[in-house]
Each structure stands twice: as structure tokens, then as C-alpha cells.
């Protein structure tokens, strides 16, 4: 039986995306290095960024960075030219951790792809027609070339089966781990509401603002919004101005990982009324900080929140959201034992062990 020694990753997002797919990529690779240091990890990327969040991955004593030649077309390299280097380096597993794989199979290399979501199929109104087409074609080709498809939630698995021709046995559901380890939260006076997300229509900040407007006369609440997005920010600011909520809402576009942890810790409730998610990592991050969560019962959020979150049956019902906010504000703190029990399925050790087991199953 061959032993697993060489794993390659599509590391473009790891080096160039601060949030979202970048966080997922860095957490996955970091945990694999932590728990299985005997592995040689190769990071394939068109360019290496100098961003602070990617600093540890530039350490050539820990990782092997693979880039195209100086004069190569980087887009072509990522989908075609990369195959020569995968073959030359004798990569046993190549993992596309952000929905994509090379367009050509490499002999003796097993392909794994993580599909985070196919929201462009269920909510195409949030995408341009050309983007929808390109995402769809990339997903089809990735499924065709993959020896195994990782879905980051049961919701994403269901969507893959609904929209694509794929054998259910080809899909493995592996949750992503929380970006930091849980420690019992400090005894602090939690206050206010928190919203953490990009500011797009699908994230549904507008319904939360409408709920705040309903509460402002009898139970005014302060809201901190962490995220950015031009169209969503413009819509939110227009509503805030029209309804006199300027003193109730504060926007912060970018914060460091440690700082955002403190914001989670200090908030009374994370309100996350997204219309559709592949997973919903803010739900887990809030729970790991001992913070109550209000989210939507649709999509994958019930997987992330389990019995510890509170759910809206209709994510656009601002009256129901206002009522639920008042209800949750009166609840006692989350129980630490309940938090730990819930978070175990998302622990870095658990998720990384399952990933490593999947890799080994493909080279037997």
C-alpha cells in the first residue's frame, strides 16, 4: 500500500483572499500541517502575495510554493500548464479548495475538489449572466475530473445533487472548522447586536434594519455591522438616513481576526438573516464566543447553529425578527458544556482527521 507523502493545493485564494475562501483555505492547510507534519505540502499559486494574513505560508521550511514561469499566462497555467508541474513533482493528491480543478487529469494523481456552494444556481439574481455561466462550467468540469467532491454542508450536497449529474457516493460532506480554538468566554457584560458579512442583497441586512426601526421607539438597539460591499452599503445607508437610525448603526469594513473575536465576545446577539449560505461560519464563530445567534431556518445555517441558534422561518419578516430579538435578549447566557458539545463536530482535530482519512482512501 503506498504511503501518502505529497499533497498539492490550489492556493490562489489562500494567498489573495482575506475572508471567505481565503480563510477556509488557510485554516485547512494550517491544520493539516499541525496534525500531520510528516506530509509535504505544495501550494500552487499564480502569484505569492505579501499580505500579512498569508505570512506563515511563505515560510519555505514549512511549505513548498509552486508558481508558473515568469512569462506564462497565469490563467492558462492554473487550468492547464499546472498539470506538468503536478506530474513532475509526483503529487499524489491535488486538492482544489475553492471550487476549481485543472482541466486535464494527471496520471497517478487523485483529484479532490471542495464545493462551497452553488448559490449562482439557486439565487442567480445576485450574479451577472456571464459569471453564472462561468461558475456553472467550472463546477461541471471539476465534478467530472474529481475523484472525490467535498461539500462543506449537507445543504451544498443537496444542491449538487439537485443541479448536477453526480453520483451521491462521489460526495463527502466535511464541515469546515472554526478559525480559532474555543476557550470559555470571559465574564463580560454582553451588549448590542452584531452583523458580520459582506454587504450584498443575499445577506439580507435590510431586514435587520427594518426590525431595528420597529424597535426604536420602545426597545432601541445598537447594531455593529462588520463587512463591506458597495451596493449593500448604499442600500443600508439610504434606509438608515430615511428612518433616523444614524445613531443606532455603526459600520466597520475590515478587522483583524483577533479583533473580530473580541467583537463576537462582546455582542449580545449575532443576527445573521442570510437568504442562502453554503455553510455560515459566522454562526459557529459567534457560538464559540458564547454569543446568542439569530439566523434563518433555511439553507445550511441550521447545520451550523444546531440547537443553540434561534431561527426565522421567513428571513424577510422584519416583525418576526424584531420579536425574536426581544425574546433572545431576555435569555440567560449559553451553557459552556452545550457550546463545547456542539463545537466538537467543527473542531480542527475532528475535521482534519476526516480530511486525512479521505485522502488516504484515494491512494489505496
NORKA-V208252 format. One record per helix or strand of 2 or more residues. SS is the DSSP state (H for helix, E for strand). FROM is the first residue (numbers start at 1). TO is the last residue. If there is no record, write none. Layout:
# NORKA-V208252
SS,FROM,TO + SS,FROM,TO
This chain:
# NORKA-V208252
E,6,10 + H,12,16 + H,21,35 + E,40,44 + H,52,58 + E,64,66 + H,74,88 + E,93,96 + E,110,115 + H,119,122 + H,124,126 + H,129,145 + E,148,151 + H,154,163 + H,168,170 + E,171,173 + E,193,196 + H,201,203 + H,205,215 + E,223,226 + H,230,242 + E,249,252 + H,257,266 + E,269,272 + H,281,287 + E,292,296 + H,301,308 + E,309,312 + H,318,329 + H,336,346 + H,348,362
